[in-house]
Amino acid sequence: MMTPVLAQFGSPGQWMIFIAIILVVFGARRLPEIARNLGKSLGEFKKARREFEEELMKSEAEAQKKNAAASEDSSTKDSEK
């Protein structure tokens, strides 16, 4: 079983320190913009991953069909001899 990365981060105290550092580095005004852009980027990444997996499955299915047809042709030729 895979443990989520954020669950490994640590205790609530460590989270508070992490949030404070982010506030200092980016400022409170930019955090919503950063979160929004991060969400959009993750959505685009998931979409691209899903499209890639679909294309991979499609090409894999085509390859299996070709292999099945080729083996069927060779078995038909062998039985004709």
C-alpha positions in Angstrom: 0.0 0.0 0.0 1.3 3.4 -1.0 1.4 6.1 1.7 0.4 9.6 0.5 3.4 12.0 0.4 1.7 14.6 2.6 0.9 12.0 5.2 4.6 11.4 5.6 5.3 15.1 6.1 4.9 15.0 9.9 3.2 16.5 12.9 0.8 19.5 13.0 3.7 21.5 14.4 5.8 20.8 11.3 2.8 21.8 9.1 2.5 25.1 11.0 6.2 25.9 10.3 5.8 24.9 6.7 2.7 27.2 6.3 4.5 30.0 8.0 7.5 29.7 5.6 5.2 29.7 2.6 3.5 32.8 3.8 6.8 34.6 4.3 8.2 33.5 1.0 5.1 34.1 -1.2 3.0 36.5 0.8 -0.7 36.1 1.6 -1.9 38.0 -1.5 -0.2 35.6 -4.0 -1.2 32.3 -2.3 -4.7 32.1 -3.9 -3.2 32.7 -7.3 -0.5 30.1 -6.7 -3.0 27.6 -5.5 -5.3 28.3 -8.5 -2.4 27.9 -11.0 -1.2 24.7 -9.2 -4.8 23.3 -9.5 -5.0 24.1 -13.2 -1.6 22.5 -13.8 -2.5 19.4 -11.9 -5.7 19.1 -13.9 -3.9 19.5 -17.2 -1.3 16.9 -16.1 -4.1 14.4 -15.2 -5.8 15.0 -18.5 -2.5 14.4 -20.4 -1.8 11.3 -18.4 -5.3 10.0 -19.1 -5.0 10.7 -22.8 -1.6 9.0 -22.9 -2.9 5.9 -21.1 -5.9 5.7 -23.5 -3.6 6.0 -26.5 -1.3 3.3 -25.0 -4.2 0.9 -24.4 -5.4 1.6 -28.0 -2.1 0.8 -29.6 -1.7 -2.2 -27.3 -5.1 -3.6 -28.4 -4.2 -3.0 -32.1 -0.9 -4.9 -31.6 -2.7 -7.8 -30.0 -5.2 -7.9 -32.9 -2.3 -7.9 -35.4 -0.6 -10.7 -33.5 -3.8 -12.7 -33.3 -4.4 -12.3 -37.0 -0.8 -13.2 -37.8 -0.9 -16.3 -35.7 -4.3 -17.3 -37.2 -2.9 -16.8 -40.7 0.1 -19.0 -39.9 -2.0 -21.7 -38.3 -4.4 -21.7 -41.4 -1.3 -22.0 -43.7 0.0 -24.9 -41.6 -3.3 -26.8 -41.7 -3.5 -26.4 -45.5 -0.2 -28.2 -46.0 
